Amino acid sequence: MARGVGAEELYSAIEKSARLADTPCAREKVLPVLRAYEDAFVADGGIVFSVQTGGQESRDLEYTIQLSASGDPYERALSGGFVTRTDHPVDALLTDLRDRVSIDLFAVDGGVVGGFKKLYAVFPRDLRNVSSLAEIPSMPRSLAEHSEYFSRYGLEKSAVIGVDYRRRTMNVYFQLPVPGALEARSVRSMLDEIGIPEPDERMVEYACRSYRVYATLSWDLPGIQRISFAPAPRRGLDLSGLPTRPEPEIERFMNEAPYTYEGDPIRTSVVKWSGDSERLDLGSYYQMSPLQLKAVMASEQAPA
């Protein structure tokens, strides 16, 4: 890699972040993933570290790294031994997607505890609606089965697909037409339709600030497995304004996580509902692309 962060440097930042979050970090679990993708890292691409609230027993510090659109990230995962090829349609989704959509970037997601987790395809210049994505042969049938659900709540266009090979699930990401304009009754209705019990009202109110909503679907199970609401990344995220108080070690991570760009750190938050679980994911950008920084600046300048 000619420029940009390398695997060793990035591992040091991940290790420091895991230590702040009081999460064990094993070099032999993290570094093989970083090295497998190192020459595909985008020199000025986005890199974000994140943790989930809700107890040490389930905590994993995750890292998501943007990759070049050249090459095949799934084949790298096979070569690295992170996944095993099967006859399940999850194996074919990225290839099928690439044959039909103009991919701008890929991304890889891993955890210091869980190891390799997901791959993403990012295609903002070739936005696709649900009906178009549902025509892809290896796409879960549940995407087409929920097309009316998505349309009813203004979830029309997607620019990102995520694939979780271990769980055999995929995520479809929707940009909201007007960020921060969701109504609480709409959020409650969305949750009720997919069988989520009475949600915490503070979580619902926080979800109304979202600029992006994404759903987790399975090939092997019916229904929407999880739905997530993400407010726009921002500088100076006020932890006291979150719908639930993070554990002290997560606060420490959010306040002290390393980053490489100028100005205050840029943080993320996501409300996630699945079954009888509601969680908050909190993240910190280690590196941001120029396009991401431009988007953050635009949201900061937008009227409240």
C-alpha positions, -999 to +999 in steps of 0.1 A: +000+000+000+016+033-011-001+056+014-027+055+042-029+034+073-012+000+074-022-032+092+002-027+121-007+009+127-044+001+125-040-028+148-024-005+174-054+019+172-078-011+175-059-025+205-060+009+223-097+013+216-104-022+229-084-015+260-104+017+266-137-003+262-123-030+286-126-056+259-099-083+254-080-079+221-060-108+207-034-099+180-038-133+164-075-128+159-074-093+145-041-089+125-048-118+100-080-100+089-062-066+086-033-082+066-056-101+043-072-068+032-043-043+037-035-037+001-072-030-006-075-003+021-086+030+006-058+054+016-082+081+028-112+057+033-135+056+063-126+035+094-149+033+124-146+015+157-178+006+176-192-011+207-226-022+218-241-012+252-257-039+273-230-057+293-195-071+292-206-106+284-218-096+249-193-069+241-171-069+211-152-039+198-158-039+160-139-023+133-152-014+098-128-005+070-135+008+035-119-012+007-113-005-030-139-017-054-112-036-073-106-072-064-130-096-047-133-093-009-152-126-007-123-145-023-099-128+001-121-141+030-119-176+015-082-174+011-078-162+046-098-190+060-124-166+075-153-183+056-159-216+040-175-220+006-209-238+007-238-241-016-258-216+004-269-184-016-251-162+010-219-172-008-231-158-041-247-125-031-217-102-035-208-116-069-244-114-081-247-079-068-215-068-085-227-083-118-257-060-117-247-029-097-219-004-101-200-008-068-180+022-056-165+006-025-164-025-005-159-027+033-149-054+058-162-057+093-145-076+121-143-077+159-115-082+184-135-110+200-156-124+170-130-120+143-141-116+107-178-108+105-192-091+074-185-077+040-203-047+025-209-034-010-214+004-013-230+019-044-242+055-039-240+064-076-262+034-086-291+036-060-314+006-063-350+002-051-362-029-033-378-045-064-346-042-084-325-057-055-351-085-050-345-097-086-310-107-078-310-145-077-292-150-044-311-123-025-333-136+004-369-139-006-378-120+025-367-088+008-394-090-018-419-102+008-414-070+027-413-046-002-447-031+008-435-027+044-404-008+032-424+014+008-450+022+034-424+039+056-405+057+028-376+031+026-373+032-011-337+034-022-306+015-010-269+023-015-254-004+008-258-041+012-240-060+041-235-098+042-229-117+074-216-151+063-215-167+097-251-159+106-263-162+070-280-129+071-278-097+051-285-060+058-302-036+034-295+001+041-320+029+033-313+066+032-343+086+045-356+113+022-355+138+050-330+131+078-344+135+113-380+137+102-393+103+114-424+106+136-425+085+168-458+069+158-442+057+125-412+042+144-436+025+168-457+012+139-426-001+121-416-020+153-451-033+160-454-047+124-424-069+128-433-082+163-412-060+186-427-056+220-433-023+237-402-002+230-386+022+254-399+057+245-365+073+249-352+049+223-381+057+200-376+094+203-339+090+196-346+068+165-367+097+151-334+116+145-322+090+120-309+097+085-306+060+077-326+029+085-314-007+079-330-041+082-315-075+088-330-104+067-323-141+067-323-167+040-334-194+065-358-175+087-390-155+078-396-119+088-372-090+095-347-102+121-336-068+132-342-032+124-318-004+131-320+034+132-289+056+128-288+093+134-261+111+112-225+109+125-215+141+142-188+158+162-192+163+199-219+136+204-233+144+238-233+112+257-257+126+283-283+130+256-283+093+247-315+074+254-296+051+278-265+057+299-235+038+285-213+018+309-183+037+322-158+019+300-179+026+269-180+063+279-142+061+282-139+046+247-162+073+232-143+101+249-107+088+243-107+067+211-079+076+187-085+094+154-065+108+126-083+138+112-084+175+124-110+189+147-132+171+173-138+134+169-168+122+149-190+098+167-219+075+157-249+060+174-274+034+163-306+021+180-312-016+172-343-037+179-345-075+174-370-098+191-372-087+227-339-069+226-332-032+222-296-020+221-275+010+214-243+008+193-218+036+198-189+043+175-160+066+168-144+073+134-106+066+134-104+079+098-129+096+075-129+100+038-132+135+023-168+127+012-177+116+047-162+147+062-181+169+037-213+152+047-207+157+084-199+194+078-231+198+057-252+182+085-236+205+111-245+236+090-281+224+083-308+243+103-320+224+134 
